[in-house]
Amino acid sequence: TGRGDGREERAAYRFTVAVRNVDQPVHVTAPRNEPNNLYIVEKNGRIRVRVRGRLRARPFLNISRSVSTGSEQGLLSMAFHPNYARNRRFYINYTDSSGDTRVVEYRTRGLTVLTRTRRQLLFVNQPYSNHNGGQVAFGPDGWLYVGMGDGGSGGDPENRAQNMRQLLGKMLRINVNSRRPVVQITALGLRNPWRFSFDRQTGDLYIGDVGQNAWEEIDFTRRASPGRENYGWRIYEGRARFTNEAPNPAGRLVMPIVVEPNPPNCSVIGGFVYRGRAAPAARGRYFFGDNCDSRIHSLPAPGGTQVRNEPFRIDGLSSFGEDARGELYATSLNGVVYRLAP
């Protein structure tokens, strides 16, 4: 399934400017107990906070001296613990000064990060500077999920995504409530999952997985999935054979719900199922995009395959995010955060 018949429908919603003058935003989020705040992740290593409509000048967190920002590297996302109101824990995913992936926990007091509480949960050596994945998000099971790219270069030259002895090209989960957190592989066969999300109403998983040169894809897994999935890379790019190898039987092979033909150097940007209240006509639709044509597309949830081309663009589109109420945002590398509105 591609982009349907290409027709646009006149939508009863649009993206409007929510925040300006941020530096290369790549993610936004907020804890459920802070309905008036929005946390904005900047690629350069800073996290900014908008409090009751005003952007604070002082960063919430600044680790810019520890972050590599070339290519697809940087501070790539953050996630708040489901029990953040009590335990004050949040998590970040970034590439360090050597280009390797680190997932780190911090605690806060109010809007102040207690930097001495830093606890590293995951370190993954990155062989190349691209395909770092970078998303962290809590699943409905209370574990922290981490999307890992295949390590980079082109064509997954060392076949890491199908190798269960490698953490690259996988969906990982971490039991952050343990003193000695366990890292588990929950899925394999990913090329570069930018981005993934869990439907806050159903718990279903959506992944935007970046293709090689021919196909972009959206993957879908219901919350009630029987177990580990193999999303196919590098055996498949989209639904097309990329190599003649056999897929690793360690995971159940699943095909994407949407594949889109794209020219080289284009990348799908996964999004969210909209569950907010501001734009009723958009409820229950999964919104995603592409970094080349700046177009926004949507699908009916759960797991619908008919793509609708939305009648708006966001130049420099880099990611999507949700606030505490489930309102949908989109970020632009041009320094703007947009909000879905009627």
C-alpha positions in Angstrom: 0.0 0.0 0.0 1.4 3.4 -0.9 -0.2 6.8 -0.7 -3.6 5.8 -1.9 -4.8 7.6 -4.9 -2.8 10.7 -4.0 -5.9 12.8 -3.5 -6.1 15.3 -0.6 -9.0 15.7 1.7 -9.9 19.1 3.1 -9.0 18.5 6.7 -10.8 20.2 9.7 -7.4 20.7 11.4 -3.9 22.1 10.7 -0.6 22.5 12.3 0.0 25.9 13.9 3.1 27.4 15.4 3.5 26.6 19.1 7.1 27.5 19.8 9.8 29.5 17.9 13.5 30.1 18.3 14.6 26.7 19.3 17.8 25.1 17.9 17.2 22.0 15.6 14.4 20.4 17.7 14.1 16.7 17.2 11.6 15.6 19.8 9.0 16.9 22.2 7.2 15.3 25.1 5.9 16.0 28.6 5.1 13.9 31.8 1.4 13.2 32.4 1.4 15.3 35.6 2.5 18.5 33.8 -0.3 19.5 31.5 1.0 23.0 31.0 4.6 22.2 30.2 6.3 21.0 27.0 9.9 19.7 26.9 11.8 20.3 23.6 14.8 18.2 22.7 17.5 20.0 20.7 19.9 18.0 18.6 22.8 20.0 20.0 22.5 18.5 23.5 20.0 20.7 25.2 16.5 20.3 26.5 14.3 23.4 26.7 11.0 23.8 28.6 8.0 25.8 27.6 6.1 26.6 30.8 2.5 27.9 30.4 3.2 29.1 26.9 6.6 30.7 27.6 9.9 29.2 26.7 12.4 29.3 29.6 15.7 30.8 28.7 17.6 28.4 30.9 17.9 24.9 29.5 16.3 22.1 31.6 19.4 20.0 30.7 22.6 20.9 28.8 25.0 18.0 27.9 26.2 19.6 24.7 29.9 19.1 25.6 29.3 15.3 25.8 27.3 15.0 22.5 28.4 14.4 18.9 26.1 16.2 16.5 27.4 15.3 13.1 25.4 13.3 10.5 22.4 11.8 12.3 24.0 12.1 15.7 23.0 14.2 18.7 20.7 14.3 21.7 17.8 12.4 20.0 15.0 11.9 22.5 13.8 11.8 26.0 11.1 10.0 28.0 9.5 10.5 31.4 8.9 7.6 33.8 5.2 6.7 34.0 5.5 7.4 37.8 7.5 10.6 37.2 5.2 12.6 39.6 6.6 10.5 42.5 10.0 9.2 41.4 11.1 12.2 39.3 13.0 10.0 36.8 13.5 10.7 33.1 15.6 9.2 30.4 17.6 10.4 27.4 19.1 8.8 24.3 22.2 10.4 22.7 25.4 9.8 20.8 28.4 10.6 22.9 31.6 12.4 21.8 32.8 9.2 20.2 29.5 8.7 18.3 28.3 5.8 20.5 24.8 5.4 21.9 24.1 6.0 25.5 20.8 5.8 27.4 20.9 7.6 30.7 18.6 8.2 33.6 18.4 11.4 35.7 16.3 12.6 38.5 14.8 16.1 39.0 13.6 18.4 41.7 11.0 20.7 40.1 12.5 22.0 36.9 16.0 21.3 38.1 17.9 18.2 36.9 20.0 16.7 39.7 23.0 15.8 37.5 24.7 13.8 40.2 21.9 11.2 39.9 23.0 10.2 36.4 22.8 6.5 35.8 23.8 4.8 32.6 21.4 2.1 31.5 22.7 1.2 28.0 25.9 1.7 26.0 26.1 0.5 22.4 29.2 1.0 20.2 28.2 2.6 16.9 30.4 1.4 13.9 29.3 4.3 11.6 27.9 7.8 12.1 24.4 7.2 10.8 21.4 4.9 11.6 21.5 5.6 15.4 17.8 5.1 15.9 17.5 7.3 19.0 14.0 7.0 20.3 13.2 6.1 23.9 9.6 5.6 25.0 7.7 3.7 27.7 5.6 0.8 26.6 2.2 -0.2 28.1 4.2 -2.9 30.1 6.1 -0.2 32.0 9.5 -1.0 30.4 11.6 1.6 28.6 11.8 0.8 24.9 14.9 1.8 22.8 14.9 1.9 19.0 18.3 0.9 17.6 19.4 1.4 14.0 21.5 -1.2 12.2 24.7 0.7 12.9 24.9 2.6 9.6 26.7 2.6 6.3 24.5 1.2 3.5 22.9 -2.2 3.1 23.8 -3.3 6.7 27.2 -4.6 5.5 27.8 -6.7 8.6 24.2 -8.0 8.7 23.7 -6.8 12.3 20.0 -6.4 12.1 19.4 -10.1 11.8 22.1 -11.1 14.3 20.7 -11.8 17.8 24.2 -11.4 19.2 24.1 -7.7 18.2 21.9 -4.9 19.8 22.0 -2.9 16.6 18.9 -3.1 14.3 16.7 -4.1 17.2 13.9 -2.9 19.4 15.2 -3.2 23.0 13.4 -2.8 26.3 14.9 -2.1 29.7 13.4 -2.7 33.1 14.4 0.6 34.6 12.8 -0.1 38.0 15.5 -2.7 38.7 18.8 -1.9 40.5 20.5 -4.0 37.8 18.4 -3.2 34.7 18.0 -6.0 32.2 18.2 -5.2 28.4 16.0 -7.5 26.3 15.6 -7.7 22.5 11.9 -7.5 21.7 12.2 -7.2 17.9 14.9 -7.5 15.2 15.2 -6.6 11.5 15.1 -2.8 11.8 17.2 -0.5 9.6 16.7 2.9 11.3 13.5 3.3 13.4 12.8 7.1 13.2 10.4 7.2 15.0 8.2 4.7 16.9 5.3 5.2 19.3 2.7 3.4 21.4 -0.9 4.4 20.9 -1.8 5.8 24.3 -5.3 4.3 24.1 -4.6 0.8 22.8 -0.9 0.2 23.5 -0.3 -0.8 19.8 3.1 -0.1 18.4 3.8 1.9 15.3 7.3 2.2 13.7 8.5 4.4 10.9 11.6 2.5 9.6 13.8 4.3 7.1 14.5 2.4 3.9 17.7 2.0 1.8 17.0 3.5 -1.7 13.6 2.2 -2.8 11.1 1.8 0.0 10.1 3.5 3.2 7.8 1.6 5.6 5.4 1.8 8.5 5.3 -1.2 10.8 2.5 -2.1 13.1 2.3 -4.5 16.0 -0.7 -4.9 18.2 -0.3 -4.8 22.0 -1.5 -8.4 22.1 1.3 -9.6 19.9 2.4 -13.1 20.7 6.1 -12.3 20.9 9.2 -11.2 19.2 8.8 -9.7 15.7 11.3 -9.7 12.8 10.6 -6.6 10.7 12.7 -8.1 7.9 15.7 -5.9 7.2 18.2 -6.6 5.5 16.3 -9.6 3.9 13.6 -7.2 2.9 13.4 -3.5 2.2 9.7 -2.8 2.6 8.1 -5.8 1.0 10.8 -6.2 -1.6 13.6 -8.7 -1.4 16.9 -6.9 -0.7 19.1 -10.1 -0.2 18.6 -13.8 -0.9 19.4 -14.7 2.7 16.9 -16.4 5.0 15.3 -14.3 7.8 16.4 -15.2 11.3 13.7 -17.5 12.8 14.4 -16.0 16.2 11.6 -13.6 15.4 8.2 -13.9 13.7 8.5 -12.3 10.2 6.0 -9.5 9.7 5.5 -7.2 6.7 4.9 -3.5 7.0 1.3 -2.2 6.8 2.5 0.7 4.5 5.3 0.9 2.0 6.1 4.1 0.1 8.5 4.4 -2.9 10.9 7.1 -2.3 14.0 8.6 -4.1 17.4 8.1 -2.4 18.1 10.1 0.7 14.5 10.4 1.7 13.4 9.2 5.1 10.1 8.3 6.7 9.4 10.0 10.0 7.1 8.0 12.2 4.5 9.7 14.4 1.6 9.1 16.7 -2.1 8.1 16.8 -3.9 11.3 17.8 -5.8 10.9 21.0 -6.1 14.6 22.0 -9.2 16.8 22.2 -8.2 20.0 20.4 -8.8 18.6 16.9 -11.8 16.1 17.1 -11.7 15.4 13.4 -8.2 14.0 13.7 -8.9 11.6 16.6 -7.9 8.0 15.9 -5.6 8.8 13.0 -1.9 7.9 12.9 0.1 10.9 11.6 3.5 10.5 10.0 5.7 12.3 7.5 8.8 12.4 5.3 11.9 14.6 5.5 12.0 15.2 1.7 8.6 16.5 0.6 7.7 17.9 4.0 4.2 16.4 3.6 2.1 15.0 6.4 0.2 11.8 5.9 -2.2 9.8 8.1 -3.8 6.4 8.5 -6.9 5.2 10.4 -6.0 3.4 13.6 -5.6 0.6 14.5 -3.4 -0.6 11.8 -5.2 0.9 8.8 -3.4 0.8 5.5 -5.2 3.6 3.4 -2.9 6.6 3.4 -4.4 10.0 3.3 -2.3 13.0 2.1 -3.0 15.8 4.5 -3.2 19.3 2.9 -0.3 20.8 4.7 3.5 20.7 4.8 6.1 21.3 7.5 9.5 22.4 6.0 12.4 20.7 7.8 10.2 18.1 9.4 12.2 16.1 12.0 9.9 14.4 14.4 6.5 14.3 16.1 5.6 14.3 19.8 2.8 14.3 22.4 2.1 16.5 25.5 0.5 15.4 28.7 -3.0 15.6 27.3 -2.1 13.7 24.1 -2.1 16.7 21.9 0.1 16.2 18.8 3.2 18.3 17.9 5.6 18.3 15.0 9.2 19.6 15.0 11.1 21.4 12.3 14.9 21.6 12.1 14.2 25.2 11.1 13.7 25.9 14.8 9.9 25.7 15.1 7.6 23.4 17.0 4.0 23.1 15.6 0.8 21.9 17.3 -2.2 20.2 15.7 -5.2 22.5 16.0 -8.7 22.9 14.6 
